[in-house]
Amino acid sequence: MLSKVEEQTAGCIENGVREHWLCTECSVLFSDKGAGMETTAEELFKKEEILCLAKCPLCMYLNIISI
């Protein structure tokens, strides 16, 4: 049985994840609802989309962004 995993938008300190489907019986990940395109966690990970929407105190504290 497939379980849909909703897309998670990347935020200031959180990574994003693309929408995908998980087989609840064998834990295989699929990028399509029909389970025809197997994928990996690395392919679903949206690390390039991490963004800071503002100069938040946490980013400034951790020196993640330059001011």
VMD Tcl script that builds the backbone (N, CA, C; Angstrom):
set m [mol new atoms 201]
animate dup $m
set s [atomselect $m all]
$s set {name element resname resid chain x y z} {
  {N N MET 1 A 0.840 -1.181 0.000}
  {CA C MET 1 A 0.000 0.000 0.000}
  {C C MET 1 A 0.886 1.247 0.000}
  {N N LEU 2 A 0.517 2.236 -0.787}
  {CA C LEU 2 A 1.297 3.469 -0.863}
  {C C LEU 2 A 0.712 4.544 0.037}
  {N N SER 3 A 1.612 5.252 0.684}
  {CA C SER 3 A 1.240 6.364 1.544}
  {C C SER 3 A 1.883 7.628 0.979}
  {N N LYS 4 A 1.064 8.654 0.731}
  {CA C LYS 4 A 1.577 9.902 0.158}
  {C C LYS 4 A 2.280 10.720 1.234}
  {N N VAL 5 A 3.461 11.234 0.892}
  {CA C VAL 5 A 4.207 12.132 1.771}
  {C C VAL 5 A 4.182 13.503 1.094}
  {N N GLU 6 A 3.570 14.462 1.761}
  {CA C GLU 6 A 3.407 15.797 1.199}
  {C C GLU 6 A 4.743 16.519 1.082}
  {N N GLU 7 A 4.813 17.414 0.112}
  {CA C GLU 7 A 5.991 18.249 -0.053}
  {C C GLU 7 A 6.155 19.152 1.161}
  {N N GLN 8 A 7.385 19.333 1.586}
  {CA C GLN 8 A 7.709 20.244 2.679}
  {C C GLN 8 A 8.631 21.322 2.117}
  {N N THR 9 A 8.199 22.555 2.234}
  {CA C THR 9 A 8.981 23.672 1.733}
  {C C THR 9 A 10.171 23.919 2.640}
  {N N ALA 10 A 11.311 24.190 2.031}
  {CA C ALA 10 A 12.505 24.516 2.814}
  {C C ALA 10 A 12.283 25.846 3.507}
  {N N GLY 11 A 12.791 25.951 4.700}
  {CA C GLY 11 A 12.661 27.186 5.461}
  {C C GLY 11 A 14.014 27.726 5.847}
  {N N CYS 12 A 14.008 28.525 6.831}
  {CA C CYS 12 A 15.227 29.191 7.277}
  {C C CYS 12 A 16.283 28.181 7.739}
  {N N ILE 13 A 15.882 27.225 8.540}
  {CA C ILE 13 A 16.841 26.236 9.037}
  {C C ILE 13 A 16.407 24.798 8.751}
  {N N GLU 14 A 15.269 24.636 8.063}
  {CA C GLU 14 A 14.784 23.303 7.741}
  {C C GLU 14 A 15.007 23.005 6.265}
  {N N ASN 15 A 15.343 21.795 5.968}
  {CA C ASN 15 A 15.484 21.359 4.585}
  {C C ASN 15 A 14.111 20.997 4.039}
  {N N GLY 16 A 13.952 21.093 2.755}
  {CA C GLY 16 A 12.703 20.722 2.124}
  {C C GLY 16 A 12.740 19.302 1.602}
  {N N VAL 17 A 11.548 18.768 1.322}
  {CA C VAL 17 A 11.412 17.423 0.775}
  {C C VAL 17 A 10.367 17.488 -0.337}
  {N N ARG 18 A 10.655 16.857 -1.450}
  {CA C ARG 18 A 9.704 16.810 -2.558}
  {C C ARG 18 A 8.578 15.821 -2.245}
  {N N GLU 19 A 7.406 16.065 -2.830}
  {CA C GLU 19 A 6.284 15.142 -2.679}
  {C C GLU 19 A 6.693 13.763 -3.199}
  {N N HIS 20 A 6.300 12.724 -2.464}
  {CA C HIS 20 A 6.611 11.362 -2.896}
  {C C HIS 20 A 5.664 10.375 -2.234}
  {N N TRP 21 A 5.816 9.115 -2.585}
  {CA C TRP 21 A 4.981 8.053 -2.031}
  {C C TRP 21 A 5.880 6.997 -1.413}
  {N N LEU 22 A 5.427 6.461 -0.284}
  {CA C LEU 22 A 6.175 5.451 0.465}
  {C C LEU 22 A 5.369 4.164 0.508}
  {N N CYS 23 A 5.996 3.066 0.130}
  {CA C CYS 23 A 5.336 1.759 0.254}
  {C C CYS 23 A 5.390 1.365 1.723}
  {N N THR 24 A 4.237 1.201 2.325}
  {CA C THR 24 A 4.180 0.884 3.760}
  {C C THR 24 A 4.557 -0.564 4.054}
  {N N GLU 25 A 4.659 -1.390 3.031}
  {CA C GLU 25 A 5.030 -2.795 3.222}
  {C C GLU 25 A 6.531 -3.032 3.097}
  {N N CYS 26 A 7.172 -2.318 2.154}
  {CA C CYS 26 A 8.596 -2.578 1.920}
  {C C CYS 26 A 9.481 -1.340 2.099}
  {N N SER 27 A 8.882 -0.187 2.413}
  {CA C SER 27 A 9.596 1.082 2.668}
  {C C SER 27 A 10.336 1.639 1.454}
  {N N VAL 28 A 9.955 1.219 0.249}
  {CA C VAL 28 A 10.555 1.770 -0.970}
  {C C VAL 28 A 9.890 3.115 -1.258}
  {N N LEU 29 A 10.682 4.081 -1.723}
  {CA C LEU 29 A 10.189 5.412 -2.048}
  {C C LEU 29 A 9.924 5.518 -3.540}
  {N N PHE 30 A 8.849 6.207 -3.899}
  {CA C PHE 30 A 8.492 6.415 -5.301}
  {C C PHE 30 A 8.201 7.884 -5.531}
  {N N SER 31 A 8.572 8.369 -6.714}
  {CA C SER 31 A 8.315 9.768 -7.037}
  {C C SER 31 A 6.961 9.965 -7.706}
  {N N ASP 32 A 6.288 8.862 -8.059}
  {CA C ASP 32 A 4.982 8.963 -8.705}
  {C C ASP 32 A 3.949 8.101 -7.989}
  {N N LYS 33 A 2.701 8.503 -8.127}
  {CA C LYS 33 A 1.582 7.823 -7.467}
  {C C LYS 33 A 1.402 6.382 -7.935}
  {N N GLY 34 A 1.773 6.107 -9.184}
  {CA C GLY 34 A 1.601 4.768 -9.734}
  {C C GLY 34 A 2.699 3.796 -9.356}
  {N N ALA 35 A 3.667 4.247 -8.553}
  {CA C ALA 35 A 4.783 3.421 -8.080}
  {C C ALA 35 A 5.616 2.875 -9.235}
  {N N GLY 36 A 5.753 3.671 -10.290}
  {CA C GLY 36 A 6.546 3.244 -11.430}
  {C C GLY 36 A 7.953 3.815 -11.444}
  {N N MET 37 A 8.177 4.852 -10.626}
  {CA C MET 37 A 9.489 5.506 -10.624}
  {C C MET 37 A 10.079 5.485 -9.218}
  {N N GLU 38 A 10.895 4.475 -8.953}
  {CA C GLU 38 A 11.540 4.368 -7.646}
  {C C GLU 38 A 12.541 5.516 -7.489}
  {N N THR 39 A 12.682 6.016 -6.263}
  {CA C THR 39 A 13.584 7.126 -5.994}
  {C C THR 39 A 14.332 6.882 -4.688}
  {N N THR 40 A 15.177 7.814 -4.325}
  {CA C THR 40 A 15.939 7.701 -3.082}
  {C C THR 40 A 15.672 8.925 -2.216}
  {N N ALA 41 A 16.009 8.832 -0.961}
  {CA C ALA 41 A 15.852 9.961 -0.044}
  {C C ALA 41 A 16.700 11.141 -0.507}
  {N N GLU 42 A 17.885 10.863 -1.033}
  {CA C GLU 42 A 18.766 11.930 -1.509}
  {C C GLU 42 A 18.136 12.709 -2.657}
  {N N GLU 43 A 17.429 12.016 -3.539}
  {CA C GLU 43 A 16.779 12.681 -4.668}
  {C C GLU 43 A 15.585 13.519 -4.222}
  {N N LEU 44 A 14.982 13.169 -3.107}
  {CA C LEU 44 A 13.812 13.891 -2.604}
  {C C LEU 44 A 14.194 15.085 -1.746}
  {N N PHE 45 A 15.395 15.093 -1.260}
  {CA C PHE 45 A 15.911 16.131 -0.373}
  {C C PHE 45 A 16.135 17.419 -1.149}
  {N N LYS 46 A 15.639 18.542 -0.639}
  {CA C LYS 46 A 15.740 19.826 -1.347}
  {C C LYS 46 A 16.740 20.737 -0.650}
  {N N LYS 47 A 17.975 20.278 -0.501}
  {CA C LYS 47 A 18.975 21.069 0.206}
  {C C LYS 47 A 19.324 22.359 -0.518}
  {N N GLU 48 A 19.251 22.357 -1.846}
  {CA C GLU 48 A 19.586 23.554 -2.589}
  {C C GLU 48 A 18.550 24.654 -2.428}
  {N N GLU 49 A 17.425 24.310 -1.820}
  {CA C GLU 49 A 16.352 25.279 -1.677}
  {C C GLU 49 A 16.239 25.840 -0.262}
  {N N ILE 50 A 17.242 25.586 0.578}
  {CA C ILE 50 A 17.239 26.184 1.907}
  {C C ILE 50 A 17.349 27.689 1.739}
  {N N LEU 51 A 16.542 28.399 2.423}
  {CA C LEU 51 A 16.588 29.842 2.291}
  {C C LEU 51 A 16.266 30.517 3.611}
  {N N CYS 52 A 16.737 31.695 3.742}
  {CA C CYS 52 A 16.417 32.506 4.906}
  {C C CYS 52 A 15.518 33.627 4.406}
  {N N LEU 53 A 14.293 33.644 4.882}
  {CA C LEU 53 A 13.323 34.622 4.416}
  {C C LEU 53 A 13.564 36.006 5.002}
  {N N ALA 54 A 14.294 36.063 6.078}
  {CA C ALA 54 A 14.594 37.347 6.719}
  {C C ALA 54 A 15.908 37.189 7.473}
  {N N LYS 55 A 16.416 38.271 7.936}
  {CA C LYS 55 A 17.630 38.199 8.750}
  {C C LYS 55 A 17.211 37.859 10.185}
  {N N CYS 56 A 16.851 36.618 10.350}
  {CA C CYS 56 A 16.330 36.190 11.640}
  {C C CYS 56 A 17.462 36.084 12.669}
  {N N PRO 57 A 17.138 36.214 13.930}
  {CA C PRO 57 A 18.154 36.151 14.987}
  {C C PRO 57 A 18.942 34.847 15.001}
  {N N LEU 58 A 18.300 33.737 14.693}
  {CA C LEU 58 A 19.002 32.453 14.718}
  {C C LEU 58 A 20.091 32.406 13.650}
  {N N CYS 59 A 19.771 32.832 12.437}
  {CA C CYS 59 A 20.779 32.832 11.370}
  {C C CYS 59 A 21.924 33.774 11.706}
  {N N MET 60 A 21.602 34.919 12.230}
  {CA C MET 60 A 22.653 35.867 12.577}
  {C C MET 60 A 23.515 35.317 13.709}
  {N N TYR 61 A 22.876 34.646 14.669}
  {CA C TYR 61 A 23.608 34.048 15.790}
  {C C TYR 61 A 24.554 32.948 15.293}
  {N N LEU 62 A 24.064 32.123 14.406}
  {CA C LEU 62 A 24.862 31.014 13.883}
  {C C LEU 62 A 25.789 31.450 12.755}
  {N N ASN 63 A 25.675 32.724 12.350}
  {CA C ASN 63 A 26.488 33.294 11.279}
  {C C ASN 63 A 26.280 32.540 9.972}
  {N N ILE 64 A 25.033 32.144 9.725}
  {CA C ILE 64 A 24.700 31.426 8.491}
  {C C ILE 64 A 24.634 32.404 7.323}
  {N N ILE 65 A 24.137 33.584 7.573}
  {CA C ILE 65 A 24.052 34.573 6.513}
  {C C ILE 65 A 24.906 35.768 6.865}
  {N N SER 66 A 25.321 36.490 5.878}
  {CA C SER 66 A 26.093 37.700 6.155}
  {C C SER 66 A 25.149 38.895 6.146}
  {N N ILE 67 A 25.442 39.828 6.968}
  {CA C ILE 67 A 24.570 41.006 7.108}
  {C C ILE 67 A 25.199 42.183 6.392}
}
mol reanalyze $m
mol bondsrecalc $m
mol representation Tube
mol addrep $m
